[in-house]
Amino acid sequence: MPRTETDPNGQESKAHILDYAQLPPSFFVRLAPTRFPEPTIYVLNDCFANILGLDPDWLCTSEGLRLLSGAATLDDTPPIAMAYAGHQFGHYAPLLGDGRAMLVGEGVDRSGRRYDLHLKGSGTTPFSRGADGRLTLGAAIREYVMSEAMAALNVPTTRSLAILTTGETILRDKAVPGAVLARTARSHVRIGTFQYAATSGELDPLKALADFSIDRLYPEIESDGVQRYQDFLSAVAKAQGRLIAKWMSLGFIHGVMNTDNASIAGETIDYGPCAFMDVFHPAKVFSSIDRRGRYAWNRQAEIGQWNMGQLAQSLLPLLGDSEEAQIEAAQAALSRYVSTFQLAFHSQMANKLGVDPQHKDLSSFIAETFAAMAKGGIDFTSFFTALTRSVANRSDAIILEVFQSPSMAETWLEMWHQMRSNDPRDDQYRVEAMRRTNPVRIPRNHQVERAVQDGENGKPQTMIALLAAVKNSYAEDPAFAAYEQPPKPHEIITQTFCGT
């Protein structure tokens, strides 16, 4: 059973009553359990299951399969579909909700941390809007790989517990296997959930949602009254700023930063047409549905601020006793988002570049570096890996190899050495900071695509090998050298798809 595991302090790690279901009933719809023809474990994250206090062997039993497929819940109550609204590519939809997902319970992991267990692809709900509520195996593989890679990169993220094949064949552009992805998060409440609460115009549901979110995610907030909700908005703003700085420092593009895909926990959620850049271009877009570049790499910080503006607007009635006080509190929180993002991004980029984070010319040097990378068509991850190796081996030749133009290389290298000339830190310190921030391996798009295609053709080994390669992304490992390589011309992926 999953409820008999104990944490290091000897406390039982149990399923708890679904706290989200204690909110006003407008926030969710109770669902009937799902029945699939032949639910079968495709991949199970054994190590993560143990962290959650769930016995991997039990999860493979008929009772465990019932939980992972949506036929049962952690606390023996009906599963629920969560209601939320959202801006999708800037256009407001007042009611979206879980159209192919269900919340099947909340648990406490071995460290005492609360988590949601959420199933994606578990069937139709009242929010399905005519869709089939199913998930393709390929989309499940993509999210599993990307979320676990992000966790290995120390990026706040939802985590993947398991993929089940359902025994169904579903139709997209072709007939493909159906799947259910079991994932966890600190919470699945989104900015869009607050937009939904605010749409009613009633204060009590909005306050209940805010109090639930504070208690679950930001228990350090001990203030009362309007200060409590001002502090909450600021905490979410800072979490979002740190998250998006981390994305951008790794060349990651979320692809669909709609407000219904923005977690108030500051975790990466809803991996659809996401991707890591290969060749650097600041306006890079992969998503097949982002035709105007709204969610390009270089717009993610701006969109994060825009999304926080929508959260602030939703929370206005709780932020002050007058309109003036409400607007002042909202603006203060948005300022904290900007300052948090800038500090986090500049700090991470300084570490990636091996230069002093306090250098007065840091911002301009980062801009010059990106300009050189873009002009030279340089692979994002390979550039910073080579730079780390250059510092570690005291050899400029390693970083010079990534430049196609010798003159451009010499110009940039001269700036880089100038930036490092007065750095008070020693080389060993710099190398360690670079190794912590410059991954050697990422889940490159062509590798993910190969895992998806092989997986849909009954070959999960490709996915498992890729997961092994990115498990320790920051560590040098000759056994995984092939996974460091950028795509060959025929392997380049120019578009990714959301899988709905």
Rosetta blueprint (number, residue, H / E / L):
1 M L
2 P L
3 R L
4 T L
5 E L
6 T E
7 D L
8 P L
9 N L
10 G L
11 Q L
12 E E
13 S L
14 K L
15 A E
16 H E
17 I L
18 L L
19 D H
20 Y H
21 A H
22 Q H
23 L L
24 P L
25 P H
26 S H
27 F H
28 F E
29 V E
30 R E
31 L L
32 A L
33 P L
34 T L
35 R L
36 F L
37 P L
38 E L
39 P L
40 T E
41 I E
42 Y E
43 V E
44 L E
45 N L
46 D H
47 C H
48 F H
49 A H
50 N H
51 I H
52 L H
53 G L
54 L L
55 D L
56 P H
57 D H
58 W H
59 L H
60 C L
61 T L
62 S H
63 E H
64 G H
65 L H
66 R H
67 L H
68 L H
69 S H
70 G L
71 A L
72 A L
73 T L
74 L L
75 D L
76 D L
77 T L
78 P L
79 P L
80 I E
81 A E
82 M E
83 A L
84 Y L
85 A L
86 G E
87 H E
88 Q E
89 F L
90 G L
91 H E
92 Y E
93 A E
94 P L
95 L L
96 L L
97 G L
98 D L
99 G L
100 R L
101 A E
102 M E
103 L E
104 V E
105 G E
106 E E
107 G E
108 V E
109 D L
110 R L
111 S L
112 G L
113 R L
114 R E
115 Y E
116 D E
117 L E
118 H E
119 L E
120 K E
121 G L
122 S L
123 G L
124 T L
125 T L
126 P L
127 F L
128 S L
129 R L
130 G L
131 A L
132 D L
133 G L
134 R L
135 L E
136 T E
137 L H
138 G H
139 A H
140 A H
141 I H
142 R H
143 E H
144 Y H
145 V H
146 M H
147 S H
148 E H
149 A H
150 M H
151 A H
152 A H
153 L L
154 N L
155 V L
156 P L
157 T E
158 T L
159 R E
160 S E
161 L E
162 A E
163 I E
164 L E
165 T E
166 T E
167 G E
168 E E
169 T E
170 I E
171 L E
172 R L
173 D L
174 K L
175 A E
176 V E
177 P E
178 G E
179 A E
180 V E
181 L E
182 A E
183 R E
184 T E
185 A E
186 R L
187 S L
188 H L
189 V L
190 R E
191 I H
192 G H
193 T H
194 F H
195 Q H
196 Y H
197 A H
198 A H
199 T H
200 S L
201 G L
202 E L
203 L H
204 D H
205 P H
206 L H
207 K H
208 A H
209 L H
210 A H
211 D H
212 F H
213 S H
214 I H
215 D H
216 R H
217 L H
218 Y L
219 P L
220 E L
221 I L
222 E L
223 S L
224 D L
225 G H
226 V H
227 Q H
228 R H
229 Y H
230 Q H
231 D H
232 F H
233 L H
234 S H
235 A H
236 V H
237 A H
238 K H
239 A H
240 Q H
241 G H
242 R H
243 L H
244 I H
245 A H
246 K H
247 W H
248 M H
249 S H
250 L L
251 G L
252 F E
253 I E
254 H L
255 G L
256 V L
257 M L
258 N L
259 T H
260 D H
261 N H
262 A L
263 S E
264 I L
265 A L
266 G L
267 E L
268 T E
269 I L
270 D L
271 Y L
272 G L
273 P L
274 C L
275 A E
276 F E
277 M L
278 D L
279 V E
280 F L
281 H L
282 P L
283 A L
284 K L
285 V L
286 F L
287 S E
288 S L
289 I L
290 D L
291 R L
292 R L
293 G L
294 R L
295 Y L
296 A L
297 W H
298 N H
299 R H
300 Q H
301 A H
302 E H
303 I H
304 G H
305 Q H
306 W H
307 N H
308 M H
309 G H
310 Q H
311 L H
312 A H
313 Q H
314 S H
315 L H
316 L H
317 P H
318 L H
319 L L
320 G L
321 D L
322 S L
323 E H
324 E H
325 A H
326 Q H
327 I H
328 E H
329 A H
330 A H
331 Q H
332 A H
333 A H
334 L H
335 S H
336 R H
337 Y H
338 V H
339 S H
340 T H
341 F H
342 Q H
343 L H
344 A H
345 F H
346 H H
347 S H
348 Q H
349 M H
350 A H
351 N H
352 K H
353 L H
354 G L
355 V L
356 D L
357 P L
358 Q L
359 H L
360 K L
361 D L
362 L H
363 S H
364 S H
365 F H
366 I H
367 A H
368 E H
369 T H
370 F H
371 A H
372 A H
373 M H
374 A H
375 K H
376 G H
377 G L
378 I L
379 D E
380 F H
381 T H
382 S H
383 F H
384 F H
385 T H
386 A H
387 L H
388 T H
389 R H
390 S H
391 V H
392 A H
393 N H
394 R L
395 S L
396 D H
397 A H
398 I H
399 I H
400 L H
401 E L
402 V L
403 F L
404 Q L
405 S L
406 P H
407 S H
408 M H
409 A H
410 E H
411 T H
412 W H
413 L H
414 E H
415 M H
416 W H
417 H H
418 Q H
419 M H
420 R H
421 S L
422 N L
423 D L
424 P L
425 R L
426 D L
427 D H
428 Q H
429 Y H
430 R H
431 V H
432 E H
433 A H
434 M H
435 R H
436 R H
437 T H
438 N L
439 P L
440 V L
441 R L
442 I L
443 P L
444 R L
445 N H
446 H H
447 Q H
448 V H
449 E H
450 R H
451 A H
452 V H
453 Q H
454 D H
455 G H
456 E H
457 N L
458 G L
459 K L
460 P L
461 Q H
462 T H
463 M H
464 I H
465 A H
466 L H
467 L H
468 A H
469 A H
470 V H
471 K L
472 N L
473 S L
474 Y L
475 A L
476 E L
477 D L
478 P H
479 A H
480 F H
481 A H
482 A H
483 Y H
484 E H
485 Q L
486 P L
487 P L
488 K L
489 P H
490 H H
491 E H
492 I L
493 I L
494 T L
495 Q L
496 T E
497 F L
498 C L
499 G L
500 T L
